[in-house]
Amino acid sequence: MTAVRDPGAAPLLEIRGVSKRFGATRALSSIDLDVRAGEVHAVLGENGAGKSTLMKVLGGALKPDDGALRLDGAPFTPRDPRQARRAGVAVVHQERALCPHLTVAENVFLGDEPTRGPWLDARAMRTRSAALLTQLAGEARASRTDPSAKVASLPPGDQQLVEIARALAAPSPRVIVFDEPTSTLDAADVARLFEAIRALRARGLAVVYVSHFLEEVRAIADRFTVLRDGAKVAEGEVASSTIDGWVSAMAGRAIEALYPRSARAADPSREVVLEARALAGVRLPRDASFTLRRGEVLGIAGLVGAGRTELLRAIFGLDPIARGALRVLHVEGAARPHARLEAGVGMLSEDRAHEGVALARSIADNVGLSRLPWIVREGAQRAIGQRWIERLGIRAPSVDAPVSALSGGNQQKVALARLLHHDVDVLLLDEPTRGVDVASKATLYGVVDELATRGKAVLLVSSQVPELLGVCDRIAVMARGVLGPARPVSEWTEEAILAEATATATATAA
């Protein structure tokens, strides 16, 4: 099936002069944007540039203060997301918007359930869900996703398919908005997602694609628009543009080095601060052995669900250890998270919304959480928060702003600021740049490099292989709960890491 994109066709979706304010903050300023049928249009920008606000306007979650939208030539003024869906515009959100306790079919038709008389038509929901999944992913993969299965039982990639099927279950889908769709997917699931997006494009749907992963934009998008500080600063055809050009437009300046790196070398004489021997959790990991020294960044690669997060949680004391040996800063065995933190170990969770930040509290409160004195001096706490706002480039109206008012990437920076404020000796970083823009990634990579130079030890989990190759001194690959040997980064290639990450899964399937 081939795409039906017609560069000369009239826009399916038109955005004209759209503006949006939140108090004194101007989130969008007179945005003009066209999206055509049969194309993928990427929207790029740093955290806080206005991307999420624009997507919420498209999806009916926010009303613009000024400007107008037109869909297929007619005014498009949705009162809420449900009305937007029924008009043909649906959003696949970065954070899962599924009900894990409901079945696949129930999630696909949530809020628009088919009925037969006064009763829900469960058979119709299952049949239509199966048809939508097959349409998206083909019979082989769709057959693995039982419409009667609970969504909680599905891997992340299949949950993403359910999200897309839900968008397509609208009466007449015309425009599908993907907001950071790959932030929780591994390479194999990203490839499957792109197959689904290409199928949507080939059917003549318009796709709006928001992502910080510019290599993905290069692979999937036809045209692009760049936002900066709420305004449109660039647009064009992907084929005639460059990633360096996008980055410069997003940041308003050239990014000299994405992976800043000091001249440090492996030193076997440095103190071992973290050591695991045949470590296993209740379910995952199954077998993990490694050492981490001061002044070193050790990366853990692997597919989603391989056990990388569980390894960090076991080390920090969030999950129980079933067997094996663990020594952290000369302390043998397991310990509670509070004891780990007091000893000089900090962890940045991949689950930002539930474990990374206190959304209702201010930036100042979040930075000081878990290290507050009995008597809190408000002025000192606000000064500390302001220092980290400036250090990490957190975009916020003030240090007193609730974290819930920030973009996802800026929320991630607040979570990292709290960890850095603790000044711990061992940092366990689980997907630290998830949802963070390119310029901010360069800043965070610089922070990691500085930490290692100061003698801190960093254990870094990432699904982005180029990130691991650019930041780490050594890399180990985890597959199905088993951690392979750590080797110097110079001995790895992106292809070798992906091959080792998928080798066990392939062998098991065979």
PATORLO-979489 format. One record per residue (C-alpha): residue number from 1; x, y, z. Coordinates in steps of 0.25 Angstrom, whole numbers. Each point is the difference from the previous one (the first is absolute). Layout:
+-------+-------+-------+-------+
: marza :    px :    py :    pz :
+-------+-------+-------+-------+
:   NUM :     X :     Y :     Z :
...
+-------+-------+-------+-------+
This chain:
+-------+-------+-------+-------+
: marza :    px :    py :    pz :
+-------+-------+-------+-------+
:     1 :     0 :     0 :     0 :
:     2 :     6 :    14 :    -4 :
:     3 :    -3 :    13 :     6 :
:     4 :   -10 :     9 :    -7 :
:     5 :     6 :    13 :     4 :
:     6 :    -2 :    12 :   -10 :
:     7 :     9 :    12 :     3 :
:     8 :    -9 :     9 :    -8 :
:     9 :   -13 :    -5 :     7 :
:    10 :    -8 :    10 :     9 :
:    11 :     3 :    -2 :    15 :
:    12 :    -9 :   -10 :     8 :
:    13 :     3 :     7 :    13 :
:    14 :     3 :    15 :     0 :
:    15 :     5 :     8 :    12 :
:    16 :    -1 :    15 :    -1 :
:    17 :     5 :    10 :    10 :
:    18 :    -2 :    -9 :    12 :
:    19 :     5 :     7 :    13 :
:    20 :    -1 :    -5 :    15 :
:    21 :     3 :     6 :    13 :
:    22 :     1 :    -5 :    14 :
:    23 :     0 :    12 :     9 :
:    24 :    13 :     8 :    -4 :
:    25 :     6 :   -11 :    -8 :
:    26 :    -3 :     0 :   -15 :
:    27 :     0 :   -15 :    -4 :
:    28 :    -3 :     2 :   -14 :
:    29 :     1 :    12 :    -9 :
:    30 :    -7 :     1 :   -13 :
:    31 :     3 :   -14 :    -5 :
:    32 :    -3 :    -3 :   -15 :
:    33 :     1 :   -15 :    -4 :
:    34 :    -6 :    -8 :   -11 :
:    35 :    -1 :   -16 :     0 :
:    36 :    -3 :    -7 :   -13 :
:    37 :    -7 :   -13 :    -2 :
:    38 :    10 :   -12 :    -2 :
:    39 :    11 :     7 :     7 :
:    40 :     8 :    -1 :    13 :
:    41 :     2 :    14 :     5 :
:    42 :    11 :     1 :    12 :
:    43 :    -1 :    11 :    10 :
:    44 :    13 :     3 :     7 :
:    45 :     5 :     9 :    11 :
:    46 :     7 :     0 :    13 :
:    47 :    -8 :    -2 :    13 :
:    48 :    -9 :    11 :     3 :
:    49 :     0 :     4 :   -15 :
:    50 :   -15 :    -2 :    -1 :
:    51 :    -1 :   -13 :    -6 :
:    52 :    -9 :    -7 :    10 :
:    53 :    -9 :    13 :     2 :
:    54 :    -2 :    -1 :   -15 :
:    55 :    -3 :   -15 :     0 :
:    56 :   -11 :     3 :    11 :
:    57 :    -6 :    11 :    -8 :
:    58 :    -1 :   -10 :   -12 :
:    59 :    -6 :   -11 :     9 :
:    60 :   -10 :     9 :     6 :
:    61 :     6 :     0 :    14 :
:    62 :     3 :    15 :    -1 :
:    63 :    -7 :    11 :    -7 :
:    64 :     9 :    11 :    -7 :
:    65 :    -1 :    14 :     5 :
:    66 :     1 :     5 :   -15 :
:    67 :     0 :    -6 :   -14 :
:    68 :    -8 :   -11 :    -7 :
:    69 :     1 :   -14 :    -4 :
:    70 :    -6 :    -7 :   -12 :
:    71 :    -2 :   -15 :    -3 :
:    72 :    -2 :    -3 :   -15 :
:    73 :    -4 :    14 :    -3 :
:    74 :   -10 :     1 :    11 :
:    75 :     1 :     7 :    14 :
:    76 :     6 :    -9 :    11 :
:    77 :    -4 :     5 :    14 :
:    78 :     0 :   -13 :     9 :
:    79 :    -5 :     3 :    14 :
:    80 :     7 :   -12 :     5 :
:    81 :     9 :   -12 :    -4 :
:    82 :   -13 :    -9 :    -2 :
:    83 :    -6 :    10 :   -10 :
:    84 :    14 :     1 :    -7 :
:    85 :     0 :   -15 :    -1 :
:    86 :   -13 :     0 :    -6 :
:    87 :     4 :    11 :   -10 :
:    88 :    11 :    -9 :    -4 :
:    89 :    12 :     5 :     8 :
:    90 :     6 :    -9 :    10 :
:    91 :    13 :     1 :     9 :
:    92 :     9 :   -12 :     4 :
:    93 :     6 :     6 :    13 :
:    94 :    15 :    -1 :     5 :
:    95 :    -5 :    -6 :    13 :
:    96 :    -9 :   -12 :    -2 :
:    97 :   -15 :     4 :     1 :
:    98 :    -5 :   -14 :     2 :
:    99 :    -8 :    -7 :    11 :
:   100 :     9 :   -12 :     4 :
:   101 :   -11 :    -7 :     7 :
:   102 :    -9 :     0 :   -13 :
:   103 :     2 :    -9 :   -12 :
:   104 :     6 :     4 :   -13 :
:   105 :   -14 :     1 :    -6 :
:   106 :    -6 :     8 :    11 :
:   107 :    12 :    10 :    -1 :
:   108 :    -2 :     1 :   -15 :
:   109 :   -14 :     4 :     1 :
:   110 :     0 :     7 :    14 :
:   111 :   -10 :    11 :     0 :
:   112 :    -6 :    -4 :   -14 :
:   113 :    -4 :   -14 :     3 :
:   114 :    -9 :    -7 :   -10 :
:   115 :   -13 :    -5 :     6 :
:   116 :   -11 :    -9 :    -4 :
:   117 :   -13 :     5 :     6 :
:   118 :     3 :     4 :    15 :
:   119 :    12 :    -9 :     1 :
:   120 :    15 :     2 :    -4 :
:   121 :     3 :    -9 :   -13 :
:   122 :    13 :    -7 :     6 :
:   123 :     0 :    -9 :   -13 :
:   124 :     0 :    12 :    -9 :
:   125 :    11 :     7 :     8 :
:   126 :     9 :   -12 :    -1 :
:   127 :    -2 :    -3 :   -15 :
:   128 :     2 :    15 :    -3 :
:   129 :    12 :     1 :     9 :
:   130 :     7 :   -12 :    -7 :
:   131 :    -3 :     6 :   -14 :
:   132 :     6 :    13 :     4 :
:   133 :    13 :    -7 :     6 :
:   134 :     1 :    -9 :   -12 :
:   135 :    -1 :    13 :    -9 :
:   136 :    11 :     6 :     8 :
:   137 :    10 :   -11 :     2 :
:   138 :    -4 :   -11 :    -9 :
:   139 :    -6 :   -14 :     4 :
:   140 :    13 :    -6 :     5 :
:   141 :     2 :    11 :    11 :
:   142 :   -15 :     3 :     2 :
:   143 :    -2 :   -15 :     4 :
:   144 :     9 :     2 :    12 :
:   145 :    -9 :    11 :     5 :
:   146 :   -13 :    -6 :     6 :
:   147 :   -11 :    10 :     0 :
:   148 :    -5 :    -7 :    13 :
:   149 :    14 :     2 :     7 :
:   150 :     2 :    10 :    11 :
:   151 :     8 :    12 :    -5 :
:   152 :     9 :    -2 :    12 :
:   153 :     5 :   -13 :    -5 :
:   154 :     5 :     6 :   -13 :
:   155 :    15 :     4 :    -3 :
:   156 :     2 :    15 :    -3 :
:   157 :     0 :    -2 :   -15 :
:   158 :   -14 :    -7 :     0 :
:   159 :    -6 :    11 :     9 :
:   160 :     5 :    10 :   -10 :
:   161 :    -8 :    -8 :   -11 :
:   162 :   -12 :     1 :     9 :
:   163 :     1 :    15 :     1 :
:   164 :     1 :     1 :   -15 :
:   165 :   -12 :    -9 :    -2 :
:   166 :    -8 :     8 :    10 :
:   167 :     3 :    13 :    -9 :
:   168 :    -4 :    -8 :   -12 :
:   169 :   -13 :    -4 :     7 :
:   170 :    -6 :    14 :    -2 :
:   171 :   -11 :     1 :   -10 :
:   172 :     8 :     6 :   -11 :
:   173 :    15 :     1 :     4 :
:   174 :     7 :    11 :    -9 :
:   175 :    11 :     5 :     9 :
:   176 :     8 :    -8 :    10 :
:   177 :    10 :     8 :     9 :
:   178 :    12 :    -8 :     6 :
:   179 :     6 :     7 :    12 :
:   180 :    13 :    -6 :     3 :
:   181 :    -5 :   -14 :    -3 :
:   182 :    14 :    -7 :     1 :
:   183 :     5 :     5 :    13 :
:   184 :    -3 :   -14 :     7 :
:   185 :     2 :    -9 :   -12 :
:   186 :    13 :    -8 :    -4 :
:   187 :     5 :     0 :   -14 :
:   188 :    -8 :   -12 :    -5 :
:   189 :   -13 :     6 :     5 :
:   190 :     4 :    14 :    -6 :
:   191 :     1 :    -8 :   -14 :
:   192 :   -14 :    -6 :     2 :
:   193 :    -5 :    14 :     4 :
:   194 :     5 :     6 :   -13 :
:   195 :    -6 :   -11 :    -8 :
:   196 :   -13 :     3 :     6 :
:   197 :     2 :    15 :    -3 :
:   198 :     4 :    -2 :   -14 :
:   199 :   -13 :    -9 :    -2 :
:   200 :    -8 :    12 :     6 :
:   201 :     7 :    10 :   -10 :
:   202 :    -3 :   -10 :   -12 :
:   203 :   -15 :     0 :     4 :
:   204 :     0 :    15 :    -2 :
:   205 :     0 :     4 :    15 :
:   206 :     8 :    12 :     4 :
:   207 :    10 :    -3 :    11 :
:   208 :     6 :    11 :    10 :
:   209 :    12 :    -6 :     6 :
:   210 :     7 :     7 :    12 :
:   211 :    13 :    -6 :     5 :
:   212 :    14 :     4 :     6 :
:   213 :     7 :   -11 :    -8 :
:   214 :     4 :     7 :   -13 :
:   215 :     5 :   -13 :    -6 :
:   216 :   -14 :    -5 :     1 :
:   217 :    -6 :    12 :    -7 :
:   218 :    10 :    -1 :   -11 :
:   219 :    -5 :   -15 :    -2 :
:   220 :   -15 :     2 :     1 :
:   221 :    -4 :    15 :    -3 :
:   222 :    -3 :     7 :   -14 :
:   223 :     0 :    15 :     5 :
:   224 :     3 :     7 :    13 :
:   225 :    -3 :    12 :     9 :
:   226 :    10 :     5 :    10 :
:   227 :    -6 :     8 :    13 :
:   228 :     9 :     9 :     9 :
:   229 :    -6 :     7 :    12 :
:   230 :   -14 :    -2 :    -5 :
:   231 :     3 :     6 :   -15 :
:   232 :     2 :    -7 :   -13 :
:   233 :    14 :     2 :    -4 :
:   234 :     2 :   -10 :   -11 :
:   235 :    -7 :   -10 :   -10 :
:   236 :     3 :    -8 :   -12 :
:   237 :     2 :   -13 :    -7 :
:   238 :     7 :   -11 :     8 :
:   239 :     8 :    -4 :   -12 :
:   240 :     6 :    13 :    -2 :
:   241 :     4 :     3 :    14 :
:   242 :    10 :    -4 :    10 :
:   243 :     0 :    -4 :    14 :
:   244 :    11 :    10 :     4 :
:   245 :   -10 :    11 :    -6 :
:   246 :   -11 :    -5 :     8 :
:   247 :     8 :     0 :    13 :
:   248 :     5 :    14 :    -3 :
:   249 :   -15 :     5 :    -3 :
:   250 :    -5 :    -7 :    13 :
:   251 :    11 :     6 :     9 :
:   252 :     2 :    13 :    -7 :
:   253 :    15 :    -3 :     0 :
:   254 :     9 :   -11 :    -5 :
:   255 :     3 :   -12 :     9 :
:   256 :    15 :    -2 :     0 :
:   257 :     0 :   -14 :     6 :
:   258 :   -11 :    -9 :     3 :
:   259 :     9 :    -9 :     9 :
:   260 :     9 :     9 :     7 :
:   261 :    11 :    -9 :     6 :
:   262 :    12 :     3 :     9 :
:   263 :    14 :    -7 :    -2 :
:   264 :    -2 :   -11 :    10 :
:   265 :     4 :   -14 :    -1 :
:   266 :    -3 :   -13 :     7 :
:   267 :     8 :    -2 :    13 :
:   268 :    -1 :   -14 :     6 :
:   269 :     7 :     6 :    13 :
:   270 :   -13 :     9 :     3 :
:   271 :    -9 :    -5 :    11 :
:   272 :   -11 :    -9 :    -3 :
:   273 :   -13 :     6 :     5 :
:   274 :   -10 :   -10 :    -5 :
:   275 :     2 :   -15 :    -3 :
:   276 :   -11 :   -10 :    -3 :
:   277 :     3 :   -15 :    -1 :
:   278 :   -11 :    -9 :    -6 :
:   279 :   -10 :     9 :     5 :
:   280 :   -15 :    -4 :    -2 :
:   281 :   -13 :     6 :     3 :
:   282 :   -14 :    -7 :     2 :
:   283 :    -3 :     1 :   -15 :
:   284 :    11 :     8 :    -6 :
:   285 :    12 :     1 :    -1 :
:   286 :     4 :   -14 :    -1 :
:   287 :    15 :     1 :     1 :
:   288 :     8 :    13 :     0 :
:   289 :    15 :     1 :     4 :
:   290 :     8 :    13 :    -2 :
:   291 :     9 :    10 :     7 :
:   292 :    -1 :    15 :     0 :
:   293 :    12 :     9 :     4 :
:   294 :     1 :    15 :     4 :
:   295 :     1 :     9 :   -12 :
:   296 :    -7 :   -10 :   -10 :
:   297 :   -13 :     0 :    -8 :
:   298 :    -5 :   -14 :    -2 :
:   299 :   -11 :    -2 :   -10 :
:   300 :   -11 :   -11 :     0 :
:   301 :    -6 :    -2 :   -14 :
:   302 :   -11 :   -10 :    -3 :
:   303 :   -14 :    -1 :    -5 :
:   304 :   -12 :     5 :     8 :
:   305 :    -4 :   -11 :    10 :
:   306 :    14 :    -6 :     0 :
:   307 :     1 :     3 :    15 :
:   308 :     9 :    13 :     0 :
:   309 :   -10 :     8 :     9 :
:   310 :    -2 :   -11 :     9 :
:   311 :    15 :    -1 :     2 :
:   312 :     1 :    15 :     4 :
:   313 :   -12 :    -2 :     9 :
:   314 :     6 :   -12 :     7 :
:   315 :    13 :     8 :     3 :
:   316 :    -7 :    12 :     5 :
:   317 :    -9 :    -9 :     9 :
:   318 :   -13 :     2 :    -7 :
:   319 :    -1 :   -14 :    -4 :
:   320 :     4 :   -13 :     8 :
:   321 :    12 :    -8 :    -3 :
:   322 :    -2 :   -15 :    -1 :
:   323 :    14 :    -4 :    -1 :
:   324 :    14 :     4 :    -3 :
:   325 :    10 :    10 :     6 :
:   326 :     0 :    15 :     0 :
:   327 :     9 :    10 :     6 :
:   328 :    -3 :    15 :    -1 :
:   329 :    10 :    10 :     6 :
:   330 :     6 :   -11 :     9 :
:   331 :   -14 :    -4 :     5 :
:   332 :    -3 :   -15 :    -2 :
:   333 :   -14 :    -5 :    -4 :
:   334 :   -13 :     7 :    -2 :
:   335 :    -4 :    13 :     6 :
:   336 :   -12 :     9 :     0 :
:   337 :    -1 :    12 :    -9 :
:   338 :     2 :    10 :    11 :
:   339 :    12 :    -7 :     5 :
:   340 :     6 :     0 :   -14 :
:   341 :    -2 :    15 :    -1 :
:   342 :     6 :     3 :    13 :
:   343 :    12 :    -9 :    -4 :
:   344 :     2 :     8 :   -13 :
:   345 :    -8 :    -7 :   -10 :
:   346 :   -11 :     7 :    -9 :
:   347 :   -10 :    -5 :   -10 :
:   348 :    -7 :     6 :   -11 :
:   349 :   -12 :    -8 :    -4 :
:   350 :    -5 :    -2 :   -14 :
:   351 :   -15 :     2 :     5 :
:   352 :     1 :    15 :     1 :
:   353 :   -15 :     2 :     3 :
:   354 :    -1 :    -9 :    12 :
:   355 :    14 :    -1 :     5 :
:   356 :     8 :    11 :    -5 :
:   357 :    -7 :    13 :     4 :
:   358 :   -11 :     4 :     9 :
:   359 :    -9 :     7 :   -10 :
:   360 :    -8 :     9 :     9 :
:   361 :    12 :     5 :     7 :
:   362 :     9 :    12 :    -5 :
:   363 :    13 :    -1 :    -6 :
:   364 :     7 :     5 :    13 :
:   365 :    -7 :   -11 :     8 :
:   366 :     3 :   -11 :   -10 :
:   367 :    15 :     3 :     0 :
:   368 :     1 :     0 :    15 :
:   369 :    -9 :   -13 :     2 :
:   370 :     7 :   -11 :     8 :
:   371 :    10 :    10 :     5 :
:   372 :    -7 :    10 :     8 :
:   373 :     4 :     5 :    14 :
:   374 :   -10 :    -1 :    11 :
:   375 :    -2 :    15 :    -1 :
:   376 :    -1 :     4 :   -15 :
:   377 :     5 :    14 :    -3 :
:   378 :    -9 :     4 :   -12 :
:   379 :    10 :    10 :    -6 :
:   380 :    11 :    -9 :     0 :
:   381 :    -8 :   -11 :    -6 :
:   382 :    -5 :     9 :   -11 :
:   383 :    15 :     5 :    -3 :
:   384 :     4 :   -15 :    -1 :
:   385 :   -11 :    -2 :   -10 :
:   386 :     3 :    12 :    -8 :
:   387 :    15 :    -4 :    -1 :
:   388 :    -4 :   -14 :    -6 :
:   389 :   -10 :     7 :   -10 :
:   390 :    12 :     8 :    -5 :
:   391 :     9 :   -11 :     0 :
:   392 :    -8 :   -10 :    -8 :
:   393 :    -8 :    10 :    -8 :
:   394 :   -14 :    -3 :     6 :
:   395 :   -10 :     7 :    -7 :
:   396 :   -10 :     5 :    10 :
:   397 :    -7 :    13 :     4 :
:   398 :     6 :     0 :    14 :
:   399 :     6 :    -9 :    10 :
:   400 :   -14 :     0 :     7 :
:   401 :    -7 :    -6 :   -12 :
:   402 :    -6 :   -14 :     2 :
:   403 :     8 :   -11 :    -7 :
:   404 :   -14 :    -4 :    -7 :
:   405 :     1 :    13 :    -8 :
:   406 :    13 :    -4 :    -7 :
:   407 :     2 :    -8 :   -12 :
:   408 :     4 :   -14 :     1 :
:   409 :    15 :     3 :    -3 :
:   410 :     0 :    11 :    10 :
:   411 :    -6 :    -9 :    11 :
:   412 :    12 :   -10 :    -3 :
:   413 :    10 :    11 :     2 :
:   414 :    -7 :     3 :    14 :
:   415 :     1 :   -15 :     4 :
:   416 :    15 :     0 :    -4 :
:   417 :     2 :    14 :     7 :
:   418 :    -4 :    -7 :    13 :
:   419 :     9 :   -11 :    -2 :
:   420 :    12 :     9 :    -3 :
:   421 :    -4 :     9 :    12 :
:   422 :     3 :   -12 :     9 :
:   423 :    14 :    -1 :    -5 :
:   424 :     0 :   -15 :     1 :
:   425 :    12 :    -9 :    -4 :
:   426 :    -7 :   -10 :    -8 :
:   427 :   -11 :     4 :   -10 :
:   428 :   -10 :   -10 :    -5 :
:   429 :    -6 :     6 :   -13 :
:   430 :   -11 :    -7 :    -7 :
:   431 :    -3 :     7 :   -13 :
:   432 :     4 :    13 :     5 :
:   433 :    -2 :     7 :   -14 :
:   434 :   -14 :    -5 :    -3 :
:   435 :    -9 :    11 :    -5 :
:   436 :    12 :    10 :     0 :
:   437 :     3 :     8 :   -12 :
:   438 :    14 :     0 :    -8 :
:   439 :     6 :    13 :     6 :
:   440 :    -4 :    -5 :    14 :
:   441 :     6 :   -14 :    -2 :
:   442 :    13 :     7 :    -3 :
:   443 :    -1 :     7 :    13 :
:   444 :    -3 :   -12 :     8 :
:   445 :    11 :    -8 :    -7 :
:   446 :     9 :    11 :     4 :
:   447 :    -5 :    -2 :    15 :
:   448 :     3 :   -15 :    -1 :
:   449 :    14 :     2 :    -5 :
:   450 :     3 :    11 :    11 :
:   451 :    -5 :   -10 :    10 :
:   452 :     9 :   -11 :    -5 :
:   453 :    12 :    10 :     0 :
:   454 :    -3 :     4 :    14 :
:   455 :     1 :   -15 :     4 :
:   456 :   -15 :    -4 :     1 :
:   457 :    -4 :   -13 :    -5 :
:   458 :   -12 :    -1 :   -10 :
:   459 :    -8 :   -12 :    -4 :
:   460 :    -8 :     4 :   -12 :
:   461 :   -12 :    -8 :    -7 :
:   462 :    -4 :     5 :   -13 :
:   463 :    -8 :    -5 :   -12 :
:   464 :     7 :    10 :    -9 :
:   465 :    13 :    -8 :    -5 :
:   466 :     7 :    13 :    -6 :
:   467 :    -2 :     6 :    14 :
:   468 :     7 :   -11 :     7 :
:   469 :    11 :     0 :   -10 :
:   470 :     2 :    15 :     1 :
:   471 :     0 :     1 :    15 :
:   472 :     5 :   -13 :     6 :
:   473 :    14 :    -6 :     3 :
:   474 :    -5 :   -14 :     0 :
:   475 :   -13 :    -7 :    -4 :
:   476 :    -7 :   -13 :     4 :
:   477 :   -12 :    -6 :    -7 :
:   478 :   -12 :    -6 :     7 :
:   479 :    -8 :   -10 :    -7 :
:   480 :   -12 :    -7 :     7 :
:   481 :     5 :     3 :    13 :
:   482 :    15 :    -5 :    -2 :
:   483 :    10 :    11 :     0 :
:   484 :    12 :    -2 :    -9 :
:   485 :    14 :     4 :     3 :
:   486 :     4 :    15 :     0 :
:   487 :    10 :     4 :   -11 :
:   488 :     6 :    13 :    -4 :
:   489 :    -8 :     9 :    -9 :
:   490 :    10 :    -1 :   -10 :
:   491 :    -3 :   -15 :    -2 :
:   492 :   -14 :     3 :    -3 :
:   493 :    -8 :     4 :   -12 :
:   494 :   -15 :     3 :    -1 :
:   495 :    -2 :   -12 :    -8 :
:   496 :     7 :    -9 :    10 :
:   497 :    -8 :     5 :    12 :
:   498 :   -13 :    -2 :    -8 :
:   499 :     5 :   -14 :    -4 :
:   500 :     3 :    -4 :    14 :
:   501 :   -13 :     6 :     6 :
:   502 :    -8 :    -8 :   -10 :
:   503 :     8 :   -13 :     0 :
:   504 :    -6 :    -7 :    12 :
:   505 :   -14 :     4 :    -5 :
:   506 :     2 :    -5 :   -14 :
:   507 :     6 :   -13 :     5 :
:   508 :   -12 :    -2 :    10 :
:   509 :   -10 :     2 :   -11 :
:   510 :     7 :   -10 :    -9 :
+-------+-------+-------+-------+
